[in-house]
């Protein structure tokens, strides 16, 4: 029996919004058409601006990312409680280091994005970065939610799927997602380094 889960909300990664893959625009059209609630973390918004300032993405790519964000009416979210945010962030960094073998300095932003997304109960996180879309990261998400559940009950049993645009297109079912499809198409990729690939026009 196919497991289909209604989509309550979606969040976007920097790599998704700045991608030059046409499938990203297909996803944006689907989300906008079906008026699905969308979020973008303050960290992703800041990353986009910094990448433009540092010249790692072009002005055109930056504007395209903002247009995608605006088209879905995505609301900016943050984790306001600094004490809990820091605590959960450390749990995330420890888990990412253990599972992916990356250094803490390379994943501080990743963990900020993950815990903010989890805290707001998002169902699907769209990314083109295997730091997020790997099956290994699902283990990280499980460890984070297990570690913080006692202190923050909203995260108990939270299920966040981090997927690429292609996986989303294939798994999407008119306001719902095929969970079985997603889980069988997650790849066991362990990424030792983190380098943002600027997608230029």
C-alpha positions in Angstrom: 0.0 0.0 0.0 1.4 3.4 -1.0 1.8 5.9 1.9 0.6 9.3 0.8 1.1 12.2 3.3 -0.7 15.5 3.0 1.7 18.4 2.7 1.3 21.0 5.5 4.2 23.2 4.5 7.5 23.4 2.5 10.8 25.1 3.1 13.6 26.1 0.7 17.3 25.8 0.8 19.8 28.2 -0.7 20.9 25.6 -3.2 17.4 25.1 -4.4 16.5 28.7 -4.9 19.8 29.5 -6.7 19.8 26.4 -8.9 19.7 26.7 -12.7 17.9 23.4 -13.0 14.5 24.0 -14.9 12.9 21.4 -12.6 13.2 24.0 -9.8 10.8 26.3 -11.7 8.5 23.4 -12.4 8.3 22.8 -8.6 7.7 26.5 -7.9 4.8 26.5 -10.4 3.3 23.4 -8.8 3.6 24.8 -5.3 2.2 28.2 -6.3 -0.7 26.6 -8.3 -1.8 24.5 -5.3 -1.1 27.4 -2.8 0.9 25.3 -0.4 2.3 27.1 2.7 6.0 27.9 2.2 8.8 29.1 4.5 12.3 30.3 4.1 14.7 30.4 7.1 16.4 33.7 8.0 19.7 31.8 7.5 18.8 30.9 3.9 17.8 34.5 3.2 21.1 35.7 4.6 23.1 33.2 2.7 21.6 34.3 -0.6 22.5 37.9 0.1 26.0 37.0 1.2 26.6 34.9 -1.9 25.6 37.8 -4.1 27.8 40.2 -2.1 30.8 37.9 -2.3 30.3 37.4 -6.0 29.7 33.6 -5.7 26.3 34.0 -7.5 25.5 36.5 -10.2 23.0 39.4 -9.8 20.7 37.5 -12.2 20.8 34.3 -10.1 20.1 36.3 -7.0 17.1 38.0 -8.6 15.8 34.6 -9.9 16.1 33.2 -6.3 14.1 36.1 -4.9 11.4 35.7 -7.7 11.0 32.0 -6.8 10.7 32.9 -3.2 8.1 35.6 -3.9 6.1 33.5 -6.2 5.4 31.0 -3.5 4.6 33.7 -0.9 7.2 32.1 1.4 7.3 33.5 4.9 10.6 34.0 6.7 11.1 32.0 9.8 13.7 32.0 12.6 14.4 30.2 15.9 13.9 33.0 18.3 14.9 31.2 21.5 18.7 31.5 21.4 19.3 29.0 24.3 17.2 26.3 22.7 18.6 27.1 19.3 22.2 26.8 20.5 21.4 23.5 22.3 19.7 22.0 19.3 22.4 23.4 17.0 25.1 21.5 19.0 23.1 18.3 18.8 22.8 18.8 15.0 26.5 19.6 14.5 27.5 16.5 16.6 25.3 14.3 14.5 26.4 15.8 11.1 30.0 15.4 12.1 29.5 11.8 13.1 27.4 10.8 10.0 28.8 13.0 7.2 32.4 13.5 8.5 32.2 17.2 8.0 33.8 19.9 10.2 31.6 22.0 12.5 32.6 25.2 10.8 31.3 23.9 7.5 27.8 23.0 8.8 26.8 25.7 11.3 24.4 27.3 8.8 23.2 23.8 7.7 22.3 23.0 11.2 20.6 26.4 11.8 18.5 25.8 8.7 17.6 22.2 9.8 16.6 23.0 13.4 14.6 26.1 12.4 12.8 24.0 9.7 12.1 21.2 12.2 11.0 23.6 14.9 8.3 25.0 12.6 6.9 21.5 11.7 7.8 21.7 8.0 7.1 18.4 6.1 9.4 18.9 3.0 12.7 20.8 2.7 13.7 21.3 -0.9 17.4 21.3 -1.6 19.9 20.5 -4.3 22.7 19.8 -1.7 23.4 16.2 -0.7 24.3 17.4 2.8 20.5 17.7 3.1 19.0 15.2 0.7 21.1 12.1 1.5 19.6 9.2 3.4 22.3 9.8 5.9 20.8 13.2 6.7 17.5 11.4 7.6 19.5 9.7 10.4 20.7 13.1 11.5 17.1 14.5 11.6 16.0 11.5 13.6 18.9 11.9 16.1 18.1 15.7 16.5 14.4 15.1 17.1 15.2 12.3 19.6 17.8 14.4 21.4 15.6 17.5 21.8 12.2 15.9 22.2 12.3 16.0 26.0 13.0 19.8 26.0 10.8 20.7 23.0 7.8 18.5 22.7 6.8 20.0 19.3 9.7 18.1 17.8 8.7 14.7 19.2 8.1 12.4 16.2 8.7 15.2 13.7 9.2 13.9 10.2 11.0 16.1 7.7 11.9 14.9 4.2 14.8 16.7 2.5 14.4 16.1 -1.2 15.7 17.4 -4.6 13.4 19.1 -7.1 13.4 15.9 -9.2 12.3 13.7 -6.3 9.6 16.2 -5.3 8.2 16.3 -8.9 8.1 12.5 -9.0 6.6 12.1 -5.4 4.1 14.9 -5.5 0.4 14.0 -5.6 -1.9 17.1 -5.7 -1.1 18.5 -2.3 0.4 15.3 -0.9 3.6 13.4 -1.2 4.3 9.7 -1.8 6.4 8.9 1.2 7.3 5.4 0.0 8.7 6.9 -3.2 10.8 9.4 -1.3 12.2 6.9 1.1 13.2 4.4 -1.7 14.9 7.2 -3.7 17.1 8.7 -1.0 20.8 8.0 -1.7 23.4 6.9 0.7 25.8 9.7 0.0 28.3 10.8 2.7 29.8 14.1 1.8 33.1 15.0 3.4 33.3 18.6 2.2 30.8 21.3 1.7 31.2 23.6 -1.3 28.4 25.8 -2.6 28.3 25.5 -6.4 27.3 28.8 -7.7 24.8 28.4 -10.5 25.3 31.1 -13.0 23.2 32.1 -16.0 
